[in-house]
Amino acid sequence: MFERKSSKAALPPDTPAKTSEAPPVAERKPAATPPTVSEAIAMIGAKVKVTGDIESSEDLLIEGEVNGTVTLTDNELVIGNSGRVQANIEAKTIRIEGEVQGDIVGQERVVITTTGNVQGNVSSPRVMLEDGGRFKGSIDMGGPAKGSTAQTRPTASTPVQQETKSADHKAASHQDGGKAG
């Protein structure tokens, strides 16, 4: 910074030097833009109908109609307001604003928004149903997320172990003629 000021002070008539400094500032702004561009997602438009399997290694927004399966194991899937999906879905995170008929597996979370309508089973460590959202099916939050810590796994299996112990206790009490304590 100090060198620029001293060079400006030494060469006051160099107005082009100031304009040469402006383009690097302009270059810095586009440098900030590419991360936003890389965050852009693929989209299936509102008037597009897809029949078959979709696999993607980037985020996906579905505004059209999809029949088949949708797999985005390491990415986010958004079913937009006009999206109509009849498919089994698997993705890292899933946000449903439209309609889905099929089973849903979210590695991290599944969100059914106020405009969302789901008919099927949901399996994810975190499930959120916003006020007004519609859901018909079952929810399984027991499985740990992919790459989760070891602390989560014993917690998820603890109820199963307790049920097993209580079943063993009942079996033992029947064998002892009900005298077990």
N, C-alpha and C positions, 0 to 999 in steps of 0.2 A: 504494500500500500504506500509506504513512504517513498519508494522509488518512483512510482507513478506521479506523485505530487511533485517530486523534485524534477522529474523530466518535464512536467508541464510548466513548472516555474522557469526552467532553463529555456524552453522553447515555446513562448506564448503565441507566436504567430502560427503554430502548427495546429490549426483547427482540424485538419484531416486526422491528426493523431487522436483527437477526441472521438471522431467518428469511427476510427479503427477500434477504439475501445468499446463502442456501442455494439458492434456486431458480436463480440464474444458474449456480451450480456444477452443478446438475442439468441445466440447459440445455446446458452444455458437454459433458457426457457423451453425450447424444444427437447432438451435433454431430460427435463422433468416430465414431458408429455409421453415418451415411449413406455414408461411403466404403466400408465393409464391405458395405453393401447394394448399392452400385453395382458391386461386384466379383462379385456373385451371377451365376450363369450360368443359361442356359436349360437345360431338361432334357427328354429324351424318356424317359419312365418304362419300367420293366422289362416292363410288360404292354402297351406301345404298339408297334404295327407301322406303319411308314411306307414307302410305295412312291412313289417320285418323287424330285424334286430338292429339296435343302435348301440355302438360302442364308441366311446370318445375318451380322449385323454386331455380334454379341455372342458371348461364349464359350458353348460348348455341351457338355453331358454327355449321352452316349447310353448308356442302360442297356437299351433295348429293341432292336427289330429294324428295320433300315433297308436298303432295296433301292433303288438309284438312284445319285445323286451327292450329295456333301456339299461345300459351298464356304464357307469362312470365311477369306477371304484375309488379314484383319487381326486374326484372333482365334485363341484356343486351342480345340482340340477334344480331348475326352477320351472314349474308348470305355471305359466302365466294365466291371467284371467280368462282368456279365450281358449286355453289349452284343454284338450280332451284326450285323455290317455287311457287306453285299455291294454295294460301291459304290466308285467312284473318289473319292478324298478329296483336297482341297486346303485347307490352313490354315496359319496362321503357325507354330504349334507343335502337334504331335499327340502324344498320349499314349495308348497302346493297352494296356488291361488285359484286354480281351475278345478277340473274334475279328473279323478283317477279311479279306475276300476282295476284292481289287481293287488298283488302283495308288494310291500315296500320294505326294503332293507336299507337303513341309513347307518353308515359306519360310525358317524358322530352324532347326528341329530336329524329329526324330521319335524318340520313345522307345517301345520295346517292352518292357513290364515282364515280370516273372517269370511272370505269369499270361497274358500276351499271346500271341496266335497269329495270324500274318500269312501270307497266301498272295497274293503279288503283288509288284510292283516298287516300290521306295522311292527317291525322289529328294529329297535334302535336303543342305545343307552339313554338318549334324551329325546323325549317326544313332547311337543307343545301343540295344544289345540287352542287357538285363539277364540275369544267369545264370538259366537255366530258361525263358526266353522262347523261343517257337518262331517260325521264319521260313523261308519257302520262296519264293525269287524272286531278284531282283537288286537291288543297291544302287548308286545313282549319287550320289556326293558331289562331283562335279566342278563343278557349276554354282554360281556365287556367289549368295548370298542377296540378296533384294530390298533395294536401298539400301546395298549393301556398299561398302566403300572401294575405291579403285582399286588398292591394294596386293594385294588378294585376287585380282583378275582376272588380272594377269600370271602369278601363281603357278599358277593353274588352267590357263592356256593354255601354259605353258612346256613340259610334257611333249609336247603336240601339236606344238609347233614343233621340239622335238628329234627327234621321230619323223620329221617332214618332212625335216629336215636329213639324217638318216641315210639316208632313202630316196633323197634327191637324191644323196648321196655314193655309194650303191651304183649308181645309174643312171649316174653319171659314170664310175665304175670299169669298168662294162661297156662304155661307149662308148670308153674309152681302151684296151680290151683287158686290163683288170685292172691297169694300170700306175699308177693314181691312188694318191696317198699320203696 
